[in-house]
Amino acid sequence: MYEYGRGLEKDENKAFDLYKQAAAFNDDTGLFNLARCYEDGIGCDKNIINAIEYFQKSCDIGHVLSAFELGRIYHYKYGNSK
């Protein structure tokens, strides 16, 4: 809700903090959203290494979209795609 300003004032820093709290409890969606924040710089500085780390953690506990995002990152940012 804070990330997009749905029903309350948009606050990306608050969204990042809440995702971080959820990730601390090993919540797969919290880990996924924290990874997105790091990848896109939502409420924090962009950090692809942290994004990969949190996508991987989320993927490891079954978050399917995290697996897709990891593949996308490796293919487009580190792969030999043209």
PDB file of N, CA, C and O in Angstrom:
ATOM      1  N   MET A   1       0.819  -1.182   0.000  1.00  0.00           N
ATOM      2  CA  MET A   1       0.000   0.000   0.000  1.00  0.00           C
ATOM      3  C   MET A   1       0.875   1.263   0.000  1.00  0.00           C
ATOM      4  O   MET A   1       0.604   2.219  -0.727  1.00  0.00           O
ATOM      5  N   TYR A   2       1.919   1.249   0.821  1.00  0.00           N
ATOM      6  CA  TYR A   2       2.805   2.417   0.872  1.00  0.00           C
ATOM      7  C   TYR A   2       3.585   2.580  -0.434  1.00  0.00           C
ATOM      8  O   TYR A   2       3.795   3.701  -0.898  1.00  0.00           O
ATOM      9  N   GLU A   3       4.007   1.479  -1.016  1.00  0.00           N
ATOM     10  CA  GLU A   3       4.813   1.569  -2.237  1.00  0.00           C
ATOM     11  C   GLU A   3       4.065   2.273  -3.359  1.00  0.00           C
ATOM     12  O   GLU A   3       4.650   3.069  -4.095  1.00  0.00           O
ATOM     13  N   TYR A   4       2.776   1.984  -3.493  1.00  0.00           N
ATOM     14  CA  TYR A   4       1.999   2.534  -4.599  1.00  0.00           C
ATOM     15  C   TYR A   4       1.070   3.674  -4.199  1.00  0.00           C
ATOM     16  O   TYR A   4       0.468   4.317  -5.059  1.00  0.00           O
ATOM     17  N   GLY A   5       0.953   3.925  -2.906  1.00  0.00           N
ATOM     18  CA  GLY A   5       0.061   4.980  -2.443  1.00  0.00           C
ATOM     19  C   GLY A   5      -1.400   4.607  -2.574  1.00  0.00           C
ATOM     20  O   GLY A   5      -2.234   5.462  -2.874  1.00  0.00           O
ATOM     21  N   ARG A   6      -1.718   3.357  -2.356  1.00  0.00           N
ATOM     22  CA  ARG A   6      -3.103   2.887  -2.437  1.00  0.00           C
ATOM     23  C   ARG A   6      -3.767   2.999  -1.071  1.00  0.00           C
ATOM     24  O   ARG A   6      -3.454   2.246  -0.149  1.00  0.00           O
ATOM     25  N   GLY A   7      -4.682   3.945  -0.958  1.00  0.00           N
ATOM     26  CA  GLY A   7      -5.418   4.126   0.274  1.00  0.00           C
ATOM     27  C   GLY A   7      -4.708   4.955   1.325  1.00  0.00           C
ATOM     28  O   GLY A   7      -5.275   5.242   2.380  1.00  0.00           O
ATOM     29  N   LEU A   8      -3.483   5.338   1.050  1.00  0.00           N
ATOM     30  CA  LEU A   8      -2.721   6.191   1.957  1.00  0.00           C
ATOM     31  C   LEU A   8      -1.619   6.882   1.172  1.00  0.00           C
ATOM     32  O   LEU A   8      -1.410   6.589  -0.005  1.00  0.00           O
ATOM     33  N   GLU A   9      -0.930   7.779   1.811  1.00  0.00           N
ATOM     34  CA  GLU A   9       0.102   8.542   1.108  1.00  0.00           C
ATOM     35  C   GLU A   9       1.269   7.634   0.708  1.00  0.00           C
ATOM     36  O   GLU A   9       1.745   6.827   1.506  1.00  0.00           O
ATOM     37  N   LYS A  10       1.713   7.780  -0.526  1.00  0.00           N
ATOM     38  CA  LYS A  10       2.826   6.984  -1.029  1.00  0.00           C
ATOM     39  C   LYS A  10       4.080   7.287  -0.220  1.00  0.00           C
ATOM     40  O   LYS A  10       4.422   8.448   0.001  1.00  0.00           O
ATOM     41  N   ASP A  11       4.762   6.231   0.219  1.00  0.00           N
ATOM     42  CA  ASP A  11       5.991   6.378   0.995  1.00  0.00           C
ATOM     43  C   ASP A  11       6.870   5.165   0.717  1.00  0.00           C
ATOM     44  O   ASP A  11       6.745   4.137   1.383  1.00  0.00           O
ATOM     45  N   GLU A  12       7.758   5.284  -0.263  1.00  0.00           N
ATOM     46  CA  GLU A  12       8.600   4.159  -0.658  1.00  0.00           C
ATOM     47  C   GLU A  12       9.564   3.743   0.444  1.00  0.00           C
ATOM     48  O   GLU A  12       9.904   2.565   0.555  1.00  0.00           O
ATOM     49  N   ASN A  13      10.008   4.692   1.256  1.00  0.00           N
ATOM     50  CA  ASN A  13      10.903   4.342   2.362  1.00  0.00           C
ATOM     51  C   ASN A  13      10.186   3.465   3.381  1.00  0.00           C
ATOM     52  O   ASN A  13      10.760   2.496   3.878  1.00  0.00           O
ATOM     53  N   LYS A  14       8.946   3.794   3.694  1.00  0.00           N
ATOM     54  CA  LYS A  14       8.144   2.998   4.621  1.00  0.00           C
ATOM     55  C   LYS A  14       7.885   1.621   4.023  1.00  0.00           C
ATOM     56  O   LYS A  14       7.968   0.616   4.730  1.00  0.00           O
ATOM     57  N   ALA A  15       7.577   1.561   2.743  1.00  0.00           N
ATOM     58  CA  ALA A  15       7.358   0.275   2.073  1.00  0.00           C
ATOM     59  C   ALA A  15       8.603  -0.590   2.181  1.00  0.00           C
ATOM     60  O   ALA A  15       8.514  -1.771   2.517  1.00  0.00           O
ATOM     61  N   PHE A  16       9.760  -0.008   1.896  1.00  0.00           N
ATOM     62  CA  PHE A  16      11.027  -0.738   1.987  1.00  0.00           C
ATOM     63  C   PHE A  16      11.224  -1.280   3.399  1.00  0.00           C
ATOM     64  O   PHE A  16      11.583  -2.445   3.568  1.00  0.00           O
ATOM     65  N   ASP A  17      10.992  -0.449   4.413  1.00  0.00           N
ATOM     66  CA  ASP A  17      11.156  -0.884   5.804  1.00  0.00           C
ATOM     67  C   ASP A  17      10.216  -2.043   6.145  1.00  0.00           C
ATOM     68  O   ASP A  17      10.617  -2.988   6.825  1.00  0.00           O
ATOM     69  N   LEU A  18       8.979  -1.974   5.677  1.00  0.00           N
ATOM     70  CA  LEU A  18       8.022  -3.047   5.957  1.00  0.00           C
ATOM     71  C   LEU A  18       8.386  -4.332   5.223  1.00  0.00           C
ATOM     72  O   LEU A  18       8.247  -5.419   5.783  1.00  0.00           O
ATOM     73  N   TYR A  19       8.847  -4.227   3.986  1.00  0.00           N
ATOM     74  CA  TYR A  19       9.303  -5.411   3.256  1.00  0.00           C
ATOM     75  C   TYR A  19      10.502  -6.037   3.973  1.00  0.00           C
ATOM     76  O   TYR A  19      10.622  -7.260   4.052  1.00  0.00           O
ATOM     77  N   LYS A  20      11.374  -5.192   4.487  1.00  0.00           N
ATOM     78  CA  LYS A  20      12.554  -5.669   5.206  1.00  0.00           C
ATOM     79  C   LYS A  20      12.140  -6.424   6.473  1.00  0.00           C
ATOM     80  O   LYS A  20      12.733  -7.448   6.813  1.00  0.00           O
ATOM     81  N   GLN A  21      11.128  -5.915   7.163  1.00  0.00           N
ATOM     82  CA  GLN A  21      10.626  -6.600   8.358  1.00  0.00           C
ATOM     83  C   GLN A  21      10.036  -7.959   8.001  1.00  0.00           C
ATOM     84  O   GLN A  21      10.285  -8.947   8.691  1.00  0.00           O
ATOM     85  N   ALA A  22       9.262  -8.009   6.931  1.00  0.00           N
ATOM     86  CA  ALA A  22       8.671  -9.277   6.490  1.00  0.00           C
ATOM     87  C   ALA A  22       9.764 -10.264   6.077  1.00  0.00           C
ATOM     88  O   ALA A  22       9.675 -11.456   6.375  1.00  0.00           O
ATOM     89  N   ALA A  23      10.788  -9.766   5.394  1.00  0.00           N
ATOM     90  CA  ALA A  23      11.899 -10.618   4.964  1.00  0.00           C
ATOM     91  C   ALA A  23      12.647 -11.196   6.166  1.00  0.00           C
ATOM     92  O   ALA A  23      13.143 -12.321   6.108  1.00  0.00           O
ATOM     93  N   ALA A  24      12.727 -10.433   7.247  1.00  0.00           N
ATOM     94  CA  ALA A  24      13.409 -10.903   8.454  1.00  0.00           C
ATOM     95  C   ALA A  24      12.713 -12.130   9.043  1.00  0.00           C
ATOM     96  O   ALA A  24      13.336 -12.919   9.754  1.00  0.00           O
ATOM     97  N   PHE A  25      11.416 -12.290   8.743  1.00  0.00           N
ATOM     98  CA  PHE A  25      10.667 -13.462   9.185  1.00  0.00           C
ATOM     99  C   PHE A  25      10.670 -14.570   8.136  1.00  0.00           C
ATOM    100  O   PHE A  25       9.927 -15.545   8.246  1.00  0.00           O
ATOM    101  N   ASN A  26      11.517 -14.407   7.117  1.00  0.00           N
ATOM    102  CA  ASN A  26      11.657 -15.379   6.035  1.00  0.00           C
ATOM    103  C   ASN A  26      10.354 -15.557   5.254  1.00  0.00           C
ATOM    104  O   ASN A  26      10.056 -16.648   4.770  1.00  0.00           O
ATOM    105  N   ASP A  27       9.589 -14.482   5.139  1.00  0.00           N
ATOM    106  CA  ASP A  27       8.362 -14.488   4.357  1.00  0.00           C
ATOM    107  C   ASP A  27       8.728 -14.417   2.880  1.00  0.00           C
ATOM    108  O   ASP A  27       9.437 -13.501   2.465  1.00  0.00           O
ATOM    109  N   ASP A  28       8.255 -15.371   2.083  1.00  0.00           N
ATOM    110  CA  ASP A  28       8.669 -15.430   0.674  1.00  0.00           C
ATOM    111  C   ASP A  28       8.292 -14.181  -0.104  1.00  0.00           C
ATOM    112  O   ASP A  28       9.076 -13.710  -0.929  1.00  0.00           O
ATOM    113  N   THR A  29       7.100 -13.632   0.144  1.00  0.00           N
ATOM    114  CA  THR A  29       6.674 -12.431  -0.567  1.00  0.00           C
ATOM    115  C   THR A  29       7.434 -11.210  -0.062  1.00  0.00           C
ATOM    116  O   THR A  29       7.746 -10.312  -0.845  1.00  0.00           O
ATOM    117  N   GLY A  30       7.733 -11.164   1.222  1.00  0.00           N
ATOM    118  CA  GLY A  30       8.546 -10.077   1.767  1.00  0.00           C
ATOM    119  C   GLY A  30       9.941 -10.081   1.158  1.00  0.00           C
ATOM    120  O   GLY A  30      10.472  -9.029   0.805  1.00  0.00           O
ATOM    121  N   LEU A  31      10.529 -11.261   1.037  1.00  0.00           N
ATOM    122  CA  LEU A  31      11.850 -11.391   0.409  1.00  0.00           C
ATOM    123  C   LEU A  31      11.794 -10.949  -1.052  1.00  0.00           C
ATOM    124  O   LEU A  31      12.677 -10.237  -1.530  1.00  0.00           O
ATOM    125  N   PHE A  32      10.752 -11.376  -1.747  1.00  0.00           N
ATOM    126  CA  PHE A  32      10.572 -11.011  -3.155  1.00  0.00           C
ATOM    127  C   PHE A  32      10.454  -9.498  -3.314  1.00  0.00           C
ATOM    128  O   PHE A  32      11.119  -8.904  -4.163  1.00  0.00           O
ATOM    129  N   ASN A  33       9.603  -8.878  -2.494  1.00  0.00           N
ATOM    130  CA  ASN A  33       9.409  -7.429  -2.605  1.00  0.00           C
ATOM    131  C   ASN A  33      10.654  -6.653  -2.202  1.00  0.00           C
ATOM    132  O   ASN A  33      10.944  -5.605  -2.778  1.00  0.00           O
ATOM    133  N   LEU A  34      11.390  -7.155  -1.222  1.00  0.00           N
ATOM    134  CA  LEU A  34      12.647  -6.508  -0.850  1.00  0.00           C
ATOM    135  C   LEU A  34      13.637  -6.575  -2.009  1.00  0.00           C
ATOM    136  O   LEU A  34      14.347  -5.607  -2.284  1.00  0.00           O
ATOM    137  N   ALA A  35      13.680  -7.705  -2.674  1.00  0.00           N
ATOM    138  CA  ALA A  35      14.549  -7.855  -3.853  1.00  0.00           C
ATOM    139  C   ALA A  35      14.176  -6.855  -4.939  1.00  0.00           C
ATOM    140  O   ALA A  35      15.050  -6.242  -5.553  1.00  0.00           O
ATOM    141  N   ARG A  36      12.871  -6.690  -5.177  1.00  0.00           N
ATOM    142  CA  ARG A  36      12.421  -5.710  -6.180  1.00  0.00           C
ATOM    143  C   ARG A  36      12.872  -4.307  -5.805  1.00  0.00           C
ATOM    144  O   ARG A  36      13.301  -3.530  -6.658  1.00  0.00           O
ATOM    145  N   CYS A  37      12.771  -3.995  -4.526  1.00  0.00           N
ATOM    146  CA  CYS A  37      13.209  -2.672  -4.060  1.00  0.00           C
ATOM    147  C   CYS A  37      14.681  -2.457  -4.386  1.00  0.00           C
ATOM    148  O   CYS A  37      15.065  -1.411  -4.910  1.00  0.00           O
ATOM    149  N   TYR A  38      15.501  -3.457  -4.072  1.00  0.00           N
ATOM    150  CA  TYR A  38      16.933  -3.314  -4.350  1.00  0.00           C
ATOM    151  C   TYR A  38      17.206  -3.234  -5.853  1.00  0.00           C
ATOM    152  O   TYR A  38      18.087  -2.492  -6.288  1.00  0.00           O
ATOM    153  N   GLU A  39      16.460  -3.989  -6.633  1.00  0.00           N
ATOM    154  CA  GLU A  39      16.692  -3.954  -8.078  1.00  0.00           C
ATOM    155  C   GLU A  39      16.303  -2.606  -8.683  1.00  0.00           C
ATOM    156  O   GLU A  39      17.000  -2.093  -9.559  1.00  0.00           O
ATOM    157  N   ASP A  40      15.203  -2.039  -8.222  1.00  0.00           N
ATOM    158  CA  ASP A  40      14.670  -0.818  -8.827  1.00  0.00           C
ATOM    159  C   ASP A  40      14.959   0.456  -8.041  1.00  0.00           C
ATOM    160  O   ASP A  40      14.626   1.549  -8.499  1.00  0.00           O
ATOM    161  N   GLY A  41      15.573   0.333  -6.865  1.00  0.00           N
ATOM    162  CA  GLY A  41      15.846   1.515  -6.048  1.00  0.00           C
ATOM    163  C   GLY A  41      14.594   2.092  -5.408  1.00  0.00           C
ATOM    164  O   GLY A  41      14.432   3.311  -5.355  1.00  0.00           O
ATOM    165  N   ILE A  42      13.717   1.241  -4.927  1.00  0.00           N
ATOM    166  CA  ILE A  42      12.476   1.680  -4.282  1.00  0.00           C
ATOM    167  C   ILE A  42      12.732   1.806  -2.783  1.00  0.00           C
ATOM    168  O   ILE A  42      12.816   0.799  -2.079  1.00  0.00           O
ATOM    169  N   GLY A  43      12.853   3.018  -2.302  1.00  0.00           N
ATOM    170  CA  GLY A  43      13.096   3.253  -0.888  1.00  0.00           C
ATOM    171  C   GLY A  43      14.520   2.980  -0.446  1.00  0.00           C
ATOM    172  O   GLY A  43      14.816   3.006   0.749  1.00  0.00           O
ATOM    173  N   CYS A  44      15.398   2.719  -1.391  1.00  0.00           N
ATOM    174  CA  CYS A  44      16.805   2.418  -1.099  1.00  0.00           C
ATOM    175  C   CYS A  44      17.630   2.681  -2.360  1.00  0.00           C
ATOM    176  O   CYS A  44      17.082   2.965  -3.425  1.00  0.00           O
ATOM    177  N   ASP A  45      18.931   2.584  -2.226  1.00  0.00           N
ATOM    178  CA  ASP A  45      19.806   2.672  -3.397  1.00  0.00           C
ATOM    179  C   ASP A  45      19.721   1.367  -4.177  1.00  0.00           C
ATOM    180  O   ASP A  45      19.582   0.296  -3.586  1.00  0.00           O
ATOM    181  N   LYS A  46      19.802   1.453  -5.494  1.00  0.00           N
ATOM    182  CA  LYS A  46      19.822   0.246  -6.317  1.00  0.00           C
ATOM    183  C   LYS A  46      21.040  -0.595  -5.943  1.00  0.00           C
ATOM    184  O   LYS A  46      22.137  -0.073  -5.745  1.00  0.00           O
ATOM    185  N   ASN A  47      20.825  -1.902  -5.851  1.00  0.00           N
ATOM    186  CA  ASN A  47      21.912  -2.818  -5.525  1.00  0.00           C
ATOM    187  C   ASN A  47      21.551  -4.190  -6.093  1.00  0.00           C
ATOM    188  O   ASN A  47      20.811  -4.951  -5.470  1.00  0.00           O
ATOM    189  N   ILE A  48      22.071  -4.496  -7.265  1.00  0.00           N
ATOM    190  CA  ILE A  48      21.716  -5.735  -7.956  1.00  0.00           C
ATOM    191  C   ILE A  48      22.187  -6.964  -7.188  1.00  0.00           C
ATOM    192  O   ILE A  48      21.546  -8.013  -7.246  1.00  0.00           O
ATOM    193  N   ILE A  49      23.296  -6.846  -6.473  1.00  0.00           N
ATOM    194  CA  ILE A  49      23.800  -7.982  -5.690  1.00  0.00           C
ATOM    195  C   ILE A  49      22.804  -8.336  -4.583  1.00  0.00           C
ATOM    196  O   ILE A  49      22.494  -9.509  -4.379  1.00  0.00           O
ATOM    197  N   ASN A  50      22.302  -7.325  -3.870  1.00  0.00           N
ATOM    198  CA  ASN A  50      21.287  -7.574  -2.844  1.00  0.00           C
ATOM    199  C   ASN A  50      19.995  -8.094  -3.467  1.00  0.00           C
ATOM    200  O   ASN A  50      19.337  -8.968  -2.902  1.00  0.00           O
ATOM    201  N   ALA A  51      19.634  -7.560  -4.629  1.00  0.00           N
ATOM    202  CA  ALA A  51      18.423  -8.030  -5.310  1.00  0.00           C
ATOM    203  C   ALA A  51      18.533  -9.519  -5.608  1.00  0.00           C
ATOM    204  O   ALA A  51      17.605 -10.279  -5.332  1.00  0.00           O
ATOM    205  N   ILE A  52      19.646  -9.933  -6.163  1.00  0.00           N
ATOM    206  CA  ILE A  52      19.859 -11.346  -6.481  1.00  0.00           C
ATOM    207  C   ILE A  52      19.800 -12.188  -5.209  1.00  0.00           C
ATOM    208  O   ILE A  52      19.182 -13.253  -5.196  1.00  0.00           O
ATOM    209  N   GLU A  53      20.439 -11.718  -4.144  1.00  0.00           N
ATOM    210  CA  GLU A  53      20.449 -12.453  -2.880  1.00  0.00           C
ATOM    211  C   GLU A  53      19.030 -12.695  -2.361  1.00  0.00           C
ATOM    212  O   GLU A  53      18.694 -13.809  -1.961  1.00  0.00           O
ATOM    213  N   TYR A  54      18.201 -11.651  -2.370  1.00  0.00           N
ATOM    214  CA  TYR A  54      16.847 -11.800  -1.838  1.00  0.00           C
ATOM    215  C   TYR A  54      15.916 -12.544  -2.791  1.00  0.00           C
ATOM    216  O   TYR A  54      15.029 -13.268  -2.338  1.00  0.00           O
ATOM    217  N   PHE A  55      16.100 -12.381  -4.102  1.00  0.00           N
ATOM    218  CA  PHE A  55      15.329 -13.202  -5.038  1.00  0.00           C
ATOM    219  C   PHE A  55      15.665 -14.683  -4.811  1.00  0.00           C
ATOM    220  O   PHE A  55      14.778 -15.536  -4.822  1.00  0.00           O
ATOM    221  N   GLN A  56      16.951 -14.976  -4.607  1.00  0.00           N
ATOM    222  CA  GLN A  56      17.372 -16.362  -4.388  1.00  0.00           C
ATOM    223  C   GLN A  56      16.771 -16.927  -3.108  1.00  0.00           C
ATOM    224  O   GLN A  56      16.277 -18.055  -3.100  1.00  0.00           O
ATOM    225  N   LYS A  57      16.810 -16.150  -2.024  1.00  0.00           N
ATOM    226  CA  LYS A  57      16.229 -16.610  -0.762  1.00  0.00           C
ATOM    227  C   LYS A  57      14.736 -16.897  -0.917  1.00  0.00           C
ATOM    228  O   LYS A  57      14.234 -17.899  -0.409  1.00  0.00           O
ATOM    229  N   SER A  58      14.044 -16.025  -1.611  1.00  0.00           N
ATOM    230  CA  SER A  58      12.612 -16.209  -1.830  1.00  0.00           C
ATOM    231  C   SER A  58      12.354 -17.437  -2.706  1.00  0.00           C
ATOM    232  O   SER A  58      11.442 -18.220  -2.441  1.00  0.00           O
ATOM    233  N   CYS A  59      13.150 -17.588  -3.726  1.00  0.00           N
ATOM    234  CA  CYS A  59      13.039 -18.734  -4.624  1.00  0.00           C
ATOM    235  C   CYS A  59      13.272 -20.036  -3.859  1.00  0.00           C
ATOM    236  O   CYS A  59      12.572 -21.024  -4.080  1.00  0.00           O
ATOM    237  N   ASP A  60      14.243 -20.036  -2.972  1.00  0.00           N
ATOM    238  CA  ASP A  60      14.600 -21.237  -2.211  1.00  0.00           C
ATOM    239  C   ASP A  60      13.451 -21.743  -1.337  1.00  0.00           C
ATOM    240  O   ASP A  60      13.396 -22.929  -1.011  1.00  0.00           O
ATOM    241  N   ILE A  61      12.544 -20.859  -0.962  1.00  0.00           N
ATOM    242  CA  ILE A  61      11.414 -21.302  -0.147  1.00  0.00           C
ATOM    243  C   ILE A  61      10.113 -21.377  -0.957  1.00  0.00           C
ATOM    244  O   ILE A  61       9.019 -21.441  -0.395  1.00  0.00           O
ATOM    245  N   GLY A  62      10.255 -21.368  -2.280  1.00  0.00           N
ATOM    246  CA  GLY A  62       9.124 -21.697  -3.127  1.00  0.00           C
ATOM    247  C   GLY A  62       8.414 -20.570  -3.845  1.00  0.00           C
ATOM    248  O   GLY A  62       7.370 -20.809  -4.451  1.00  0.00           O
ATOM    249  N   HIS A  63       8.926 -19.365  -3.808  1.00  0.00           N
ATOM    250  CA  HIS A  63       8.276 -18.256  -4.510  1.00  0.00           C
ATOM    251  C   HIS A  63       8.639 -18.342  -5.993  1.00  0.00           C
ATOM    252  O   HIS A  63       9.752 -17.997  -6.391  1.00  0.00           O
ATOM    253  N   VAL A  64       7.695 -18.802  -6.795  1.00  0.00           N
ATOM    254  CA  VAL A  64       7.950 -19.102  -8.207  1.00  0.00           C
ATOM    255  C   VAL A  64       8.365 -17.868  -9.002  1.00  0.00           C
ATOM    256  O   VAL A  64       9.268 -17.952  -9.835  1.00  0.00           O
ATOM    257  N   LEU A  65       7.733 -16.739  -8.764  1.00  0.00           N
ATOM    258  CA  LEU A  65       8.064 -15.535  -9.519  1.00  0.00           C
ATOM    259  C   LEU A  65       9.508 -15.098  -9.264  1.00  0.00           C
ATOM    260  O   LEU A  65      10.130 -14.474 -10.124  1.00  0.00           O
ATOM    261  N   SER A  66      10.037 -15.422  -8.093  1.00  0.00           N
ATOM    262  CA  SER A  66      11.436 -15.110  -7.808  1.00  0.00           C
ATOM    263  C   SER A  66      12.371 -15.878  -8.737  1.00  0.00           C
ATOM    264  O   SER A  66      13.395 -15.351  -9.170  1.00  0.00           O
ATOM    265  N   ALA A  67      12.016 -17.121  -9.040  1.00  0.00           N
ATOM    266  CA  ALA A  67      12.821 -17.919  -9.967  1.00  0.00           C
ATOM    267  C   ALA A  67      12.825 -17.269 -11.347  1.00  0.00           C
ATOM    268  O   ALA A  67      13.860 -17.195 -12.009  1.00  0.00           O
ATOM    269  N   PHE A  68      11.657 -16.802 -11.768  1.00  0.00           N
ATOM    270  CA  PHE A  68      11.560 -16.103 -13.047  1.00  0.00           C
ATOM    271  C   PHE A  68      12.436 -14.855 -13.043  1.00  0.00           C
ATOM    272  O   PHE A  68      13.171 -14.611 -13.999  1.00  0.00           O
ATOM    273  N   GLU A  69      12.363 -14.064 -11.972  1.00  0.00           N
ATOM    274  CA  GLU A  69      13.133 -12.822 -11.884  1.00  0.00           C
ATOM    275  C   GLU A  69      14.632 -13.099 -11.894  1.00  0.00           C
ATOM    276  O   GLU A  69      15.393 -12.363 -12.523  1.00  0.00           O
ATOM    277  N   LEU A  70      15.060 -14.145 -11.207  1.00  0.00           N
ATOM    278  CA  LEU A  70      16.482 -14.509 -11.233  1.00  0.00           C
ATOM    279  C   LEU A  70      16.919 -14.857 -12.652  1.00  0.00           C
ATOM    280  O   LEU A  70      17.971 -14.412 -13.111  1.00  0.00           O
ATOM    281  N   GLY A  71      16.117 -15.645 -13.332  1.00  0.00           N
ATOM    282  CA  GLY A  71      16.433 -15.998 -14.713  1.00  0.00           C
ATOM    283  C   GLY A  71      16.509 -14.778 -15.604  1.00  0.00           C
ATOM    284  O   GLY A  71      17.394 -14.672 -16.454  1.00  0.00           O
ATOM    285  N   ARG A  72      15.576 -13.855 -15.408  1.00  0.00           N
ATOM    286  CA  ARG A  72      15.566 -12.620 -16.195  1.00  0.00           C
ATOM    287  C   ARG A  72      16.831 -11.811 -15.938  1.00  0.00           C
ATOM    288  O   ARG A  72      17.465 -11.328 -16.877  1.00  0.00           O
ATOM    289  N   ILE A  73      17.192 -11.665 -14.691  1.00  0.00           N
ATOM    290  CA  ILE A  73      18.391 -10.889 -14.341  1.00  0.00           C
ATOM    291  C   ILE A  73      19.629 -11.529 -14.965  1.00  0.00           C
ATOM    292  O   ILE A  73      20.421 -10.851 -15.619  1.00  0.00           O
ATOM    293  N   TYR A  74      19.789 -12.821 -14.764  1.00  0.00           N
ATOM    294  CA  TYR A  74      20.976 -13.490 -15.306  1.00  0.00           C
ATOM    295  C   TYR A  74      21.000 -13.437 -16.825  1.00  0.00           C
ATOM    296  O   TYR A  74      22.063 -13.261 -17.420  1.00  0.00           O
ATOM    297  N   HIS A  75      19.860 -13.586 -17.450  1.00  0.00           N
ATOM    298  CA  HIS A  75      19.810 -13.578 -18.918  1.00  0.00           C
ATOM    299  C   HIS A  75      20.110 -12.189 -19.485  1.00  0.00           C
ATOM    300  O   HIS A  75      20.955 -12.046 -20.369  1.00  0.00           O
ATOM    301  N   TYR A  76      19.428 -11.184 -18.985  1.00  0.00           N
ATOM    302  CA  TYR A  76      19.545  -9.860 -19.588  1.00  0.00           C
ATOM    303  C   TYR A  76      20.695  -9.022 -19.044  1.00  0.00           C
ATOM    304  O   TYR A  76      21.225  -8.174 -19.762  1.00  0.00           O
ATOM    305  N   LYS A  77      21.085  -9.234 -17.816  1.00  0.00           N
ATOM    306  CA  LYS A  77      22.128  -8.399 -17.246  1.00  0.00           C
ATOM    307  C   LYS A  77      23.494  -9.066 -17.278  1.00  0.00           C
ATOM    308  O   LYS A  77      24.520  -8.387 -17.321  1.00  0.00           O
ATOM    309  N   TYR A  78      23.510 -10.397 -17.257  1.00  0.00           N
ATOM    310  CA  TYR A  78      24.781 -11.094 -17.189  1.00  0.00           C
ATOM    311  C   TYR A  78      24.976 -12.123 -18.297  1.00  0.00           C
ATOM    312  O   TYR A  78      26.065 -12.679 -18.446  1.00  0.00           O
ATOM    313  N   GLY A  79      23.937 -12.375 -19.065  1.00  0.00           N
ATOM    314  CA  GLY A  79      24.009 -13.373 -20.112  1.00  0.00           C
ATOM    315  C   GLY A  79      24.566 -12.812 -21.406  1.00  0.00           C
ATOM    316  O   GLY A  79      25.000 -11.663 -21.480  1.00  0.00           O
ATOM    317  N   ASN A  80      24.541 -13.643 -22.401  1.00  0.00           N
ATOM    318  CA  ASN A  80      25.043 -13.251 -23.723  1.00  0.00           C
ATOM    319  C   ASN A  80      23.903 -12.915 -24.666  1.00  0.00           C
ATOM    320  O   ASN A  80      24.027 -13.093 -25.878  1.00  0.00           O
ATOM    321  N   SER A  81      22.787 -12.430 -24.121  1.00  0.00           N
ATOM    322  CA  SER A  81      21.643 -12.103 -24.977  1.00  0.00           C
ATOM    323  C   SER A  81      21.968 -10.917 -25.865  1.00  0.00           C
ATOM    324  O   SER A  81      22.761 -10.047 -25.504  1.00  0.00           O
ATOM    325  N   LYS A  82      21.348 -10.898 -27.020  1.00  0.00           N
ATOM    326  CA  LYS A  82      21.603  -9.807 -27.968  1.00  0.00           C
ATOM    327  C   LYS A  82      20.340  -9.075 -28.267  1.00  0.00           C
ATOM    328  O   LYS A  82      20.348  -8.121 -29.045  1.00  0.00           O
TER     329      LYS A  82
END
